[in-house]
Amino acid sequence: MKTIRMLIENRRAGKMLVFIEPEAMDYWLDANEQCELVSESGSADGQFDLWQNDEGITVFPEKGAGYIEVHQDGTVLECGHKRPEDW
């Protein structure tokens, strides 16, 4: 197994959505906030596929990557992290 990691930083002025597929989990980052995507891959080619949209990014596991966890400062974040009330 190989661990894949990717640092995500919100460089927008407002909140940014990090949407994880295929589980449909949402995480929201404030301006200048960071998180790290972590996944175990059964393949040396495992990676993340990112799609940018108006609210932020959508992340898909690709080429053998498994379940994606979202970490911040060594802690696994829960789905709905900083979710806006009107979303």
Backbone as CSV, one residue per row, in Angstrom:
resi,resn,N_x,N_y,N_z,CA_x,CA_y,CA_z,C_x,C_y,C_z
1,MET,0.828,-1.192,0.000,0.000,0.000,0.000,0.872,1.255,0.000
2,LYS,0.424,2.213,-0.731,1.113,3.501,-0.823,0.168,4.580,-0.281
3,THR,0.675,5.501,0.514,-0.133,6.619,1.006,0.058,7.808,0.071
4,ILE,-1.061,8.357,-0.397,-1.025,9.539,-1.267,-1.478,10.734,-0.432
5,ARG,-0.799,11.853,-0.587,-1.135,13.074,0.157,-1.134,14.266,-0.786
6,MET,-2.022,15.211,-0.505,-2.052,16.460,-1.270,-2.525,17.581,-0.351
7,LEU,-1.774,18.664,-0.326,-2.132,19.835,0.466,-3.047,20.739,-0.361
8,ILE,-4.147,21.173,0.248,-5.101,22.089,-0.383,-5.126,23.365,0.453
9,GLU,-5.016,24.515,-0.196,-5.077,25.804,0.503,-6.114,26.683,-0.174
10,ASN,-6.937,27.337,0.636,-7.929,28.271,0.117,-7.270,29.637,-0.044
11,ARG,-7.061,30.050,-1.272,-6.475,31.365,-1.547,-7.534,32.365,-1.982
12,ARG,-8.790,32.012,-1.781,-9.895,32.920,-2.090,-10.143,33.843,-0.898
13,ALA,-10.927,34.876,-1.133,-11.262,35.817,-0.057,-12.308,35.232,0.893
14,GLY,-13.174,34.356,0.382,-14.235,33.757,1.205,-14.044,32.259,1.356
15,LYS,-15.104,31.582,1.787,-15.053,30.135,1.983,-14.863,29.397,0.665
16,MET,-14.224,28.227,0.759,-14.031,27.364,-0.398,-14.489,25.957,-0.038
17,LEU,-15.255,25.344,-0.932,-15.747,23.983,-0.749,-14.714,22.979,-1.253
18,VAL,-14.441,21.956,-0.440,-13.672,20.791,-0.859,-14.670,19.636,-0.784
19,PHE,-15.105,19.149,-1.953,-16.143,18.126,-2.043,-15.500,16.817,-2.456
20,ILE,-15.656,15.781,-1.617,-15.005,14.495,-1.831,-16.004,13.485,-2.402
21,GLU,-15.651,12.923,-3.546,-16.459,11.882,-4.185,-15.759,10.536,-4.033
22,PRO,-16.414,9.413,-4.124,-17.827,9.260,-4.426,-18.726,9.325,-3.197
23,GLU,-18.175,9.650,-2.021,-18.961,9.664,-0.788,-19.816,10.915,-0.615
24,ALA,-19.631,11.928,-1.465,-20.387,13.187,-1.396,-20.214,13.868,-0.038
25,MET,-18.961,13.985,0.413,-18.659,14.635,1.692,-18.151,16.052,1.431
26,ASP,-18.642,16.997,2.223,-18.263,18.394,2.042,-17.458,18.909,3.227
27,TYR,-16.431,19.676,2.893,-15.551,20.326,3.868,-15.358,21.750,3.371
28,TRP,-15.406,22.702,4.266,-15.302,24.115,3.874,-14.085,24.738,4.542
29,LEU,-13.314,25.466,3.759,-12.120,26.129,4.269,-12.323,27.629,4.243
30,ASP,-11.955,28.292,5.328,-11.945,29.754,5.360,-10.764,30.260,4.537
31,ALA,-10.734,31.552,4.246,-9.626,32.159,3.509,-8.302,31.818,4.198
32,ASN,-7.318,31.408,3.421,-5.967,31.059,3.878,-5.892,29.806,4.747
33,GLU,-6.968,29.073,4.867,-6.974,27.825,5.639,-6.509,26.674,4.734
34,GLN,-5.872,25.666,5.345,-5.367,24.519,4.599,-5.938,23.218,5.147
35,CYS,-5.923,22.203,4.295,-6.210,20.841,4.719,-5.347,19.913,3.875
36,GLU,-5.258,18.664,4.285,-4.482,17.694,3.543,-5.376,16.514,3.186
37,LEU,-5.370,16.118,1.926,-6.076,14.928,1.471,-5.148,13.743,1.654
38,VAL,-5.688,12.635,2.204,-4.887,11.444,2.451,-5.681,10.219,1.999
39,SER,-5.024,9.339,1.240,-5.661,8.115,0.768,-4.622,7.010,0.674
40,GLU,-5.067,5.790,0.925,-4.228,4.624,0.702,-4.502,4.121,-0.706
41,SER,-3.463,3.758,-1.409,-3.602,3.296,-2.783,-3.009,1.911,-2.932
42,GLY,-3.758,1.042,-3.587,-3.266,-0.293,-3.880,-2.373,-0.312,-5.109
43,SER,-2.190,0.863,-5.720,-1.399,0.979,-6.945,-0.366,2.090,-6.781
44,ALA,0.770,1.918,-7.396,1.797,2.966,-7.373,1.352,4.186,-8.167
45,ASP,0.334,4.021,-9.014,-0.174,5.111,-9.842,-1.338,5.871,-9.198
46,GLY,-1.741,5.504,-7.987,-2.875,6.142,-7.332,-2.703,7.650,-7.256
47,GLN,-3.796,8.369,-7.474,-3.730,9.833,-7.455,-5.111,10.417,-7.200
48,PHE,-5.155,11.740,-7.048,-6.402,12.469,-6.914,-6.696,13.185,-8.228
49,ASP,-7.948,13.208,-8.606,-8.394,13.972,-9.777,-9.215,15.138,-9.232
50,LEU,-8.808,16.376,-9.535,-9.481,17.558,-9.011,-10.211,18.302,-10.120
51,TRP,-11.431,18.705,-9.833,-12.236,19.513,-10.745,-12.566,20.807,-10.037
52,GLN,-12.237,21.913,-10.635,-12.526,23.222,-10.049,-13.911,23.685,-10.499
53,ASN,-14.637,24.347,-9.575,-15.938,24.930,-9.898,-16.078,26.255,-9.159
54,ASP,-17.225,26.893,-9.262,-17.407,28.219,-8.653,-17.270,28.217,-7.133
55,GLU,-17.668,27.118,-6.471,-17.605,27.065,-5.010,-16.264,26.570,-4.474
56,GLY,-15.512,25.852,-5.298,-14.247,25.295,-4.823,-13.765,24.181,-5.718
57,ILE,-13.491,23.004,-5.116,-13.000,21.864,-5.888,-13.754,20.598,-5.507
58,THR,-13.840,19.696,-6.472,-14.355,18.349,-6.248,-13.193,17.398,-6.470
59,VAL,-13.045,16.431,-5.562,-11.908,15.516,-5.592,-12.405,14.087,-5.777
60,PHE,-11.814,13.384,-6.736,-12.125,11.992,-7.013,-10.865,11.155,-6.812
61,PRO,-10.996,9.922,-6.249,-9.852,9.014,-6.221,-9.671,8.416,-7.609
62,GLU,-8.442,8.283,-8.055,-8.149,7.750,-9.389,-7.056,6.688,-9.327
63,LYS,-7.092,5.767,-10.259,-6.038,4.775,-10.487,-5.649,3.994,-9.234
64,GLY,-6.631,3.490,-8.524,-6.361,2.638,-7.376,-6.383,3.339,-6.036
65,ALA,-6.547,4.662,-6.020,-6.647,5.379,-4.737,-7.950,4.963,-4.048
66,GLY,-7.905,4.860,-2.736,-9.070,4.439,-1.971,-9.803,5.616,-1.342
67,TYR,-10.468,5.325,-0.245,-11.234,6.310,0.525,-10.344,7.516,0.856
68,ILE,-10.872,8.712,0.656,-10.106,9.934,0.901,-10.490,10.524,2.253
69,GLU,-9.496,10.711,3.112,-9.694,11.415,4.383,-9.200,12.845,4.217
70,VAL,-9.796,13.758,4.983,-9.368,15.153,4.980,-8.810,15.458,6.369
71,HIS,-7.542,15.857,6.415,-6.837,16.107,7.675,-6.513,17.593,7.819
72,GLN,-6.400,18.002,9.068,-5.946,19.362,9.367,-5.232,19.325,10.709
73,ASP,-3.991,19.760,10.708,-3.171,19.779,11.929,-3.152,18.422,12.629
74,GLY,-3.055,17.344,11.836,-2.957,16.001,12.393,-4.271,15.370,12.816
75,THR,-5.390,16.041,12.575,-6.708,15.545,12.960,-7.543,15.277,11.713
76,VAL,-8.281,14.161,11.718,-9.195,13.869,10.624,-10.444,14.735,10.807
77,LEU,-10.779,15.512,9.781,-11.957,16.381,9.853,-13.230,15.582,9.599
78,GLU,-14.319,16.038,10.194,-15.626,15.414,9.974,-16.307,16.067,8.792
79,CYS,-17.112,15.286,8.087,-17.917,15.810,6.992,-18.726,16.997,7.512
80,GLY,-18.801,18.061,6.720,-19.533,19.257,7.123,-18.669,20.286,7.836
81,HIS,-17.361,20.061,7.882,-16.437,21.001,8.532,-16.701,22.424,8.024
82,LYS,-17.105,23.322,8.922,-17.369,24.736,8.651,-18.410,24.964,7.542
83,ARG,-19.344,24.027,7.400,-20.396,24.134,6.386,-21.256,25.378,6.650
84,PRO,-21.472,26.198,5.615,-22.358,27.354,5.792,-23.792,26.900,6.103
85,GLU,-24.479,27.640,6.941,-25.843,27.277,7.327,-26.799,27.272,6.144
86,ASP,-26.542,28.104,5.146,-27.455,28.207,4.011,-27.120,27.285,2.857
87,TRP,-26.185,26.349,3.065,-25.798,25.467,1.980,-26.642,24.227,1.948
